[in-house]
Amino acid sequence: MKNGLAVMAVLIFVVFAGVLPAQEVKGPRIEAKEVRYDFGKVVQGTLVSHVFEVRDAGSEPLVIDRVVPS
């Protein structure tokens, strides 16, 4: 009897866990429309550039200390 109640309680929890709203994560959160850009073949010595649009979607200021290209 107790095992049946425990199983029923777990099932109810699992069903309602998907219905409850997730907690909002506090702090800075970066969002970008794109995270990669391929220039394709570039002749050596040619200057190329691309603008990545990023925004802070969090609840606190986002500080970008450095950017490392690959």
VEXFIKE-830079 format. One record per residue: x, y, z of N, C-alpha, C in turn. Coordinates in nm, 2 decimals. Atoms other than C-alpha are relative to their C-alpha. Last residue first. Example, Ala and Ser with C-alpha at 12.3 -4.5 7.8 and 13.67 -1.06 7.14 Angstrom:
<site><n_x>-0.09</n_x><n_y>-0.11</n_y><n_z>0.00</n_z><ca_x>1.37</ca_x><ca_y>-0.11</ca_y><ca_z>0.71</ca_z><c_x>-0.08</c_x><c_y>0.11</c_y><c_z>0.08</c_z></site>
<site><n_x>0.09</n_x><n_y>-0.12</n_y><n_z>0.00</n_z><ca_x>1.23</ca_x><ca_y>-0.45</ca_y><ca_z>0.78</ca_z><c_x>0.09</c_x><c_y>0.12</c_y><c_z>0.00</c_z></site>
//
This chain:
<site><n_x>-0.06</n_x><n_y>0.13</n_y><n_z>0.03</n_z><ca_x>3.94</ca_x><ca_y>3.16</ca_y><ca_z>-3.36</ca_z><c_x>0.03</c_x><c_y>-0.01</c_y><c_z>-0.14</c_z></site>
<site><n_x>0.04</n_x><n_y>0.06</n_y><n_z>0.13</n_z><ca_x>3.87</ca_x><ca_y>3.51</ca_y><ca_z>-3.24</ca_z><c_x>0.07</c_x><c_y>-0.13</c_y><c_z>-0.01</c_z></site>
<site><n_x>-0.11</n_x><n_y>0.07</n_y><n_z>0.06</n_z><ca_x>3.91</ca_x><ca_y>3.59</ca_y><ca_z>-2.86</ca_z><c_x>-0.05</c_x><c_y>-0.06</c_y><c_z>-0.13</c_z></site>
<site><n_x>0.05</n_x><n_y>0.08</n_y><n_z>0.11</n_z><ca_x>3.69</ca_x><ca_y>3.86</ca_y><ca_z>-2.72</ca_z><c_x>0.12</c_x><c_y>-0.07</c_y><c_z>-0.06</c_z></site>
<site><n_x>-0.09</n_x><n_y>0.03</n_y><n_z>0.11</n_z><ca_x>3.76</ca_x><ca_y>4.02</ca_y><ca_z>-2.38</ca_z><c_x>-0.07</c_x><c_y>-0.08</c_y><c_z>-0.11</c_z></site>
<site><n_x>-0.14</n_x><n_y>-0.04</n_y><n_z>-0.04</n_z><ca_x>3.60</ca_x><ca_y>4.17</ca_y><ca_z>-2.07</ca_z><c_x>0.09</c_x><c_y>-0.02</c_y><c_z>-0.12</c_z></site>
<site><n_x>-0.09</n_x><n_y>0.08</n_y><n_z>0.09</n_z><ca_x>3.24</ca_x><ca_y>4.16</ca_y><ca_z>-2.19</ca_z><c_x>0.14</c_x><c_y>0.05</c_y><c_z>0.02</c_z></site>
<site><n_x>-0.13</n_x><n_y>-0.06</n_y><n_z>0.02</n_z><ca_x>3.03</ca_x><ca_y>4.30</ca_y><ca_z>-1.90</ca_z><c_x>0.08</c_x><c_y>-0.10</c_y><c_z>-0.08</c_z></site>
<site><n_x>-0.09</n_x><n_y>0.09</n_y><n_z>0.07</n_z><ca_x>2.65</ca_x><ca_y>4.22</ca_y><ca_z>-1.90</ca_z><c_x>0.13</c_x><c_y>0.07</c_y><c_z>-0.02</c_z></site>
<site><n_x>-0.08</n_x><n_y>-0.04</n_y><n_z>0.11</n_z><ca_x>2.45</ca_x><ca_y>4.43</ca_y><ca_z>-1.66</ca_z><c_x>0.10</c_x><c_y>-0.11</c_y><c_z>-0.04</c_z></site>
<site><n_x>-0.11</n_x><n_y>-0.08</n_y><n_z>-0.05</n_z><ca_x>2.19</ca_x><ca_y>4.25</ca_y><ca_z>-1.44</ca_z><c_x>0.09</c_x><c_y>0.04</c_y><c_z>-0.12</c_z></site>
<site><n_x>0.05</n_x><n_y>-0.10</n_y><n_z>-0.10</n_z><ca_x>1.85</ca_x><ca_y>4.11</ca_y><ca_z>-1.51</ca_z><c_x>0.11</c_x><c_y>0.09</c_y><c_z>0.05</c_z></site>
<site><n_x>0.01</n_x><n_y>0.03</n_y><n_z>-0.14</n_z><ca_x>1.94</ca_x><ca_y>3.91</ca_y><ca_z>-1.82</ca_z><c_x>-0.05</c_x><c_y>0.12</c_y><c_z>0.08</c_z></site>
<site><n_x>0.14</n_x><n_y>0.04</n_y><n_z>-0.03</n_z><ca_x>1.88</ca_x><ca_y>3.94</ca_y><ca_z>-2.19</ca_z><c_x>-0.02</c_x><c_y>-0.03</c_y><c_z>0.14</c_z></site>
<site><n_x>0.01</n_x><n_y>0.05</n_y><n_z>-0.14</n_z><ca_x>2.20</ca_x><ca_y>4.14</ca_y><ca_z>-2.25</ca_z><c_x>-0.15</c_x><c_y>-0.03</c_y><c_z>0.02</c_z></site>
<site><n_x>0.07</n_x><n_y>-0.08</n_y><n_z>-0.10</n_z><ca_x>2.24</ca_x><ca_y>4.18</ca_y><ca_z>-2.62</ca_z><c_x>-0.01</c_x><c_y>-0.07</c_y><c_z>0.13</c_z></site>
<site><n_x>0.02</n_x><n_y>0.06</n_y><n_z>-0.12</n_z><ca_x>2.47</ca_x><ca_y>4.07</ca_y><ca_z>-2.90</ca_z><c_x>-0.08</c_x><c_y>0.09</c_y><c_z>0.09</c_z></site>
<site><n_x>0.10</n_x><n_y>-0.07</n_y><n_z>-0.09</n_z><ca_x>2.48</ca_x><ca_y>4.16</ca_y><ca_z>-3.26</ca_z><c_x>-0.02</c_x><c_y>-0.08</c_y><c_z>0.12</c_z></site>
<site><n_x>0.09</n_x><n_y>0.09</n_y><n_z>-0.08</n_z><ca_x>2.79</ca_x><ca_y>4.02</ca_y><ca_z>-3.43</ca_z><c_x>-0.08</c_x><c_y>0.08</c_y><c_z>0.09</c_z></site>
<site><n_x>0.05</n_x><n_y>-0.05</n_y><n_z>-0.12</n_z><ca_x>2.94</ca_x><ca_y>4.25</ca_y><ca_z>-3.70</ca_z><c_x>-0.09</c_x><c_y>-0.10</c_y><c_z>0.07</c_z></site>
<site><n_x>0.14</n_x><n_y>0.05</n_y><n_z>-0.02</n_z><ca_x>3.16</ca_x><ca_y>4.10</ca_y><ca_z>-3.96</ca_z><c_x>-0.04</c_x><c_y>0.06</c_y><c_z>0.13</c_z></site>
<site><n_x>0.06</n_x><n_y>-0.03</n_y><n_z>-0.13</n_z><ca_x>3.50</ca_x><ca_y>4.22</ca_y><ca_z>-4.10</ca_z><c_x>-0.14</c_x><c_y>-0.05</c_y><c_z>0.00</c_z></site>
<site><n_x>0.14</n_x><n_y>0.04</n_y><n_z>-0.01</n_z><ca_x>3.74</ca_x><ca_y>4.13</ca_y><ca_z>-4.37</ca_z><c_x>-0.05</c_x><c_y>0.03</c_y><c_z>0.14</c_z></site>
<site><n_x>0.06</n_x><n_y>-0.04</n_y><n_z>-0.12</n_z><ca_x>4.08</ca_x><ca_y>4.29</ca_y><ca_z>-4.47</ca_z><c_x>-0.15</c_x><c_y>-0.04</c_y><c_z>0.00</c_z></site>
<site><n_x>0.13</n_x><n_y>-0.07</n_y><n_z>0.02</n_z><ca_x>4.25</ca_x><ca_y>4.11</ca_y><ca_z>-4.75</ca_z><c_x>-0.06</c_x><c_y>0.02</c_y><c_z>0.14</c_z></site>
<site><n_x>-0.02</n_x><n_y>-0.15</n_y><n_z>0.01</n_z><ca_x>4.62</ca_x><ca_y>4.03</ca_y><ca_z>-4.68</ca_z><c_x>-0.13</c_x><c_y>0.08</c_y><c_z>-0.02</c_z></site>
<site><n_x>-0.08</n_x><n_y>-0.05</n_y><n_z>-0.11</n_z><ca_x>4.58</ca_x><ca_y>3.66</ca_y><ca_z>-4.76</ca_z><c_x>0.03</c_x><c_y>0.15</c_y><c_z>-0.02</c_z></site>
<site><n_x>-0.14</n_x><n_y>-0.02</n_y><n_z>0.05</n_z><ca_x>4.30</ca_x><ca_y>3.60</ca_y><ca_z>-5.01</ca_z><c_x>0.08</c_x><c_y>0.06</c_y><c_z>0.12</c_z></site>
<site><n_x>-0.04</n_x><n_y>-0.14</n_y><n_z>0.00</n_z><ca_x>3.99</ca_x><ca_y>3.49</ca_y><ca_z>-4.82</ca_z><c_x>0.14</c_x><c_y>0.00</c_y><c_z>-0.05</c_z></site>
<site><n_x>-0.14</n_x><n_y>-0.02</n_y><n_z>0.04</n_z><ca_x>3.81</ca_x><ca_y>3.16</ca_y><ca_z>-4.88</ca_z><c_x>0.03</c_x><c_y>0.15</c_y><c_z>-0.01</c_z></site>
<site><n_x>-0.03</n_x><n_y>0.07</n_y><n_z>0.12</n_z><ca_x>3.48</ca_x><ca_y>3.14</ca_y><ca_z>-4.69</ca_z><c_x>0.15</c_x><c_y>0.01</c_y><c_z>-0.03</c_z></site>
<site><n_x>-0.03</n_x><n_y>-0.09</n_y><n_z>0.11</n_z><ca_x>3.41</ca_x><ca_y>3.42</ca_y><ca_z>-4.45</ca_z><c_x>0.03</c_x><c_y>-0.07</c_y><c_z>-0.13</c_z></site>
<site><n_x>-0.10</n_x><n_y>0.06</n_y><n_z>0.09</n_z><ca_x>3.23</ca_x><ca_y>3.18</ca_y><ca_z>-4.22</ca_z><c_x>0.02</c_x><c_y>0.10</c_y><c_z>-0.11</c_z></site>
<site><n_x>0.01</n_x><n_y>-0.06</n_y><n_z>0.13</n_z><ca_x>3.04</ca_x><ca_y>3.35</ca_y><ca_z>-3.93</ca_z><c_x>0.11</c_x><c_y>-0.06</c_y><c_z>-0.08</c_z></site>
<site><n_x>-0.11</n_x><n_y>0.03</n_y><n_z>0.09</n_z><ca_x>2.96</ca_x><ca_y>3.19</ca_y><ca_z>-3.60</ca_z><c_x>-0.02</c_x><c_y>0.07</c_y><c_z>-0.13</c_z></site>
<site><n_x>-0.12</n_x><n_y>0.01</n_y><n_z>-0.08</n_z><ca_x>2.75</ca_x><ca_y>3.28</ca_y><ca_z>-3.29</ca_z><c_x>0.12</c_x><c_y>-0.04</c_y><c_z>-0.09</c_z></site>
<site><n_x>-0.09</n_x><n_y>0.10</n_y><n_z>0.06</n_z><ca_x>2.45</ca_x><ca_y>3.42</ca_y><ca_z>-3.47</ca_z><c_x>0.12</c_x><c_y>-0.01</c_y><c_z>0.09</c_z></site>
<site><n_x>0.07</n_x><n_y>0.05</n_y><n_z>0.12</n_z><ca_x>2.15</ca_x><ca_y>3.61</ca_y><ca_z>-3.34</ca_z><c_x>0.08</c_x><c_y>-0.11</c_y><c_z>-0.06</c_z></site>
<site><n_x>-0.06</n_x><n_y>-0.04</n_y><n_z>0.13</n_z><ca_x>2.33</ca_x><ca_y>3.65</ca_y><ca_z>-3.01</ca_z><c_x>-0.09</c_x><c_y>-0.06</c_y><c_z>-0.11</c_z></site>
<site><n_x>0.07</n_x><n_y>0.06</n_y><n_z>0.11</n_z><ca_x>2.20</ca_x><ca_y>3.65</ca_y><ca_z>-2.65</ca_z><c_x>0.06</c_x><c_y>0.05</c_y><c_z>-0.13</c_z></site>
<site><n_x>-0.03</n_x><n_y>-0.05</n_y><n_z>0.14</n_z><ca_x>2.41</ca_x><ca_y>3.71</ca_y><ca_z>-2.34</ca_z><c_x>-0.09</c_x><c_y>-0.08</c_y><c_z>-0.10</c_z></site>
<site><n_x>0.02</n_x><n_y>0.11</n_y><n_z>0.09</n_z><ca_x>2.26</ca_x><ca_y>3.66</ca_y><ca_z>-1.99</ca_z><c_x>0.02</c_x><c_y>0.05</c_y><c_z>-0.14</c_z></site>
<site><n_x>-0.01</n_x><n_y>-0.03</n_y><n_z>0.14</n_z><ca_x>2.35</ca_x><ca_y>3.87</ca_y><ca_z>-1.69</ca_z><c_x>-0.01</c_x><c_y>-0.12</c_y><c_z>-0.09</c_z></site>
<site><n_x>-0.14</n_x><n_y>-0.03</n_y><n_z>0.04</n_z><ca_x>2.22</ca_x><ca_y>3.78</ca_y><ca_z>-1.35</ca_z><c_x>0.00</c_x><c_y>0.04</c_y><c_z>-0.15</c_z></site>
<site><n_x>-0.04</n_x><n_y>-0.14</n_y><n_z>-0.02</n_z><ca_x>1.90</ca_x><ca_y>3.61</ca_y><ca_z>-1.24</ca_z><c_x>0.15</c_x><c_y>0.02</c_y><c_z>-0.04</c_z></site>
<site><n_x>-0.14</n_x><n_y>-0.01</n_y><n_z>-0.04</n_z><ca_x>1.77</ca_x><ca_y>3.29</ca_y><ca_z>-1.39</ca_z><c_x>0.04</c_x><c_y>0.15</c_y><c_z>0.02</c_z></site>
<site><n_x>-0.08</n_x><n_y>-0.09</n_y><n_z>0.08</n_z><ca_x>1.39</ca_x><ca_y>3.30</ca_y><ca_z>-1.40</ca_z><c_x>0.14</c_x><c_y>0.00</c_y><c_z>0.06</c_z></site>
<site><n_x>-0.05</n_x><n_y>-0.12</n_y><n_z>-0.07</n_z><ca_x>1.24</ca_x><ca_y>3.00</ca_y><ca_z>-1.23</ca_z><c_x>0.08</c_x><c_y>0.08</c_y><c_z>-0.09</c_z></site>
<site><n_x>-0.14</n_x><n_y>0.00</n_y><n_z>-0.04</n_z><ca_x>1.06</ca_x><ca_y>2.76</ca_y><ca_z>-1.46</ca_z><c_x>0.04</c_x><c_y>0.13</c_y><c_z>0.07</c_z></site>
<site><n_x>-0.10</n_x><n_y>-0.08</n_y><n_z>0.07</n_z><ca_x>0.69</ca_x><ca_y>2.77</ca_y><ca_z>-1.47</ca_z><c_x>0.14</c_x><c_y>-0.01</c_y><c_z>0.05</c_z></site>
<site><n_x>-0.05</n_x><n_y>-0.11</n_y><n_z>-0.08</n_z><ca_x>0.50</ca_x><ca_y>2.47</ca_y><ca_z>-1.34</ca_z><c_x>0.10</c_x><c_y>0.08</c_y><c_z>-0.07</c_z></site>
<site><n_x>0.10</n_x><n_y>-0.11</n_y><n_z>0.00</n_z><ca_x>0.33</ca_x><ca_y>2.25</ca_y><ca_z>-1.59</ca_z><c_x>0.04</c_x><c_y>0.12</c_y><c_z>0.07</c_z></site>
<site><n_x>0.00</n_x><n_y>-0.07</n_y><n_z>0.13</n_z><ca_x>0.62</ca_x><ca_y>2.02</ca_y><ca_z>-1.66</ca_z><c_x>-0.09</c_x><c_y>0.11</c_y><c_z>-0.01</c_z></site>
<site><n_x>-0.13</n_x><n_y>-0.07</n_y><n_z>0.01</n_z><ca_x>0.66</ca_x><ca_y>1.94</ca_y><ca_z>-1.29</ca_z><c_x>0.01</c_x><c_y>0.07</c_y><c_z>-0.13</c_z></site>
<site><n_x>0.01</n_x><n_y>-0.14</n_y><n_z>-0.03</n_z><ca_x>0.29</ca_x><ca_y>1.86</ca_y><ca_z>-1.27</ca_z><c_x>0.13</c_x><c_y>0.08</c_y><c_z>-0.01</c_z></site>
<site><n_x>0.10</n_x><n_y>-0.06</n_y><n_z>0.09</n_z><ca_x>0.31</ca_x><ca_y>1.52</ca_y><ca_z>-1.45</ca_z><c_x>0.00</c_x><c_y>0.15</c_y><c_z>0.03</c_z></site>
<site><n_x>-0.06</n_x><n_y>0.00</n_y><n_z>0.13</n_z><ca_x>0.64</ca_x><ca_y>1.42</ca_y><ca_z>-1.27</ca_z><c_x>-0.10</c_x><c_y>0.07</c_y><c_z>-0.10</c_z></site>
<site><n_x>-0.10</n_x><n_y>-0.10</n_y><n_z>0.00</n_z><ca_x>0.50</ca_x><ca_y>1.52</ca_y><ca_z>-0.93</ca_z><c_x>0.06</c_x><c_y>0.01</c_y><c_z>-0.14</c_z></site>
<site><n_x>0.07</n_x><n_y>-0.13</n_y><n_z>0.00</n_z><ca_x>0.18</ca_x><ca_y>1.32</ca_y><ca_z>-0.99</ca_z><c_x>0.11</c_x><c_y>0.11</c_y><c_z>-0.01</c_z></site>
<site><n_x>0.07</n_x><n_y>-0.03</n_y><n_z>0.13</n_z><ca_x>0.38</ca_x><ca_y>1.02</ca_y><ca_z>-1.10</ca_z><c_x>-0.06</c_x><c_y>0.13</c_y><c_z>0.00</c_z></site>
<site><n_x>-0.11</n_x><n_y>-0.03</n_y><n_z>0.10</n_z><ca_x>0.61</ca_x><ca_y>1.04</ca_y><ca_z>-0.79</ca_z><c_x>-0.06</c_x><c_y>0.03</c_y><c_z>-0.14</c_z></site>
<site><n_x>-0.05</n_x><n_y>-0.13</n_y><n_z>-0.03</n_z><ca_x>0.31</ca_x><ca_y>1.06</ca_y><ca_z>-0.56</ca_z><c_x>0.11</c_x><c_y>0.04</c_y><c_z>-0.10</c_z></site>
<site><n_x>0.10</n_x><n_y>-0.09</n_y><n_z>0.05</n_z><ca_x>0.15</ca_x><ca_y>0.76</ca_y><ca_z>-0.73</ca_z><c_x>0.04</c_x><c_y>0.15</c_y><c_z>0.03</c_z></site>
<site><n_x>0.00</n_x><n_y>0.00</n_y><n_z>0.15</n_z><ca_x>0.46</ca_x><ca_y>0.56</ca_y><ca_z>-0.69</ca_z><c_x>-0.09</c_x><c_y>0.10</c_y><c_z>-0.05</c_z></site>
<site><n_x>-0.12</n_x><n_y>-0.06</n_y><n_z>0.04</n_z><ca_x>0.48</ca_x><ca_y>0.65</ca_y><ca_z>-0.32</ca_z><c_x>0.02</c_x><c_y>0.01</c_y><c_z>-0.15</c_z></site>
<site><n_x>0.01</n_x><n_y>-0.15</n_y><n_z>-0.02</n_z><ca_x>0.12</ca_x><ca_y>0.57</ca_y><ca_z>-0.27</ca_z><c_x>0.12</c_x><c_y>0.08</c_y><c_z>-0.04</c_z></site>
<site><n_x>0.10</n_x><n_y>-0.05</n_y><n_z>0.10</n_z><ca_x>0.16</ca_x><ca_y>0.23</ca_y><ca_z>-0.43</ca_z><c_x>-0.02</c_x><c_y>0.15</c_y><c_z>0.01</c_z></site>
<site><n_x>-0.07</n_x><n_y>-0.01</n_y><n_z>0.13</n_z><ca_x>0.47</ca_x><ca_y>0.16</ca_y><ca_z>-0.22</ca_z><c_x>-0.09</c_x><c_y>0.05</c_y><c_z>-0.11</c_z></site>
<site><n_x>-0.09</n_x><n_y>-0.12</n_y><n_z>0.00</n_z><ca_x>0.28</ca_x><ca_y>0.25</ca_y><ca_z>0.09</ca_z><c_x>0.08</c_x><c_y>0.01</c_y><c_z>-0.12</c_z></site>
<site><n_x>0.08</n_x><n_y>-0.12</n_y><n_z>0.00</n_z><ca_x>0.00</ca_x><ca_y>0.00</ca_y><ca_z>0.00</ca_z><c_x>0.09</c_x><c_y>0.13</c_y><c_z>0.00</c_z></site>
//
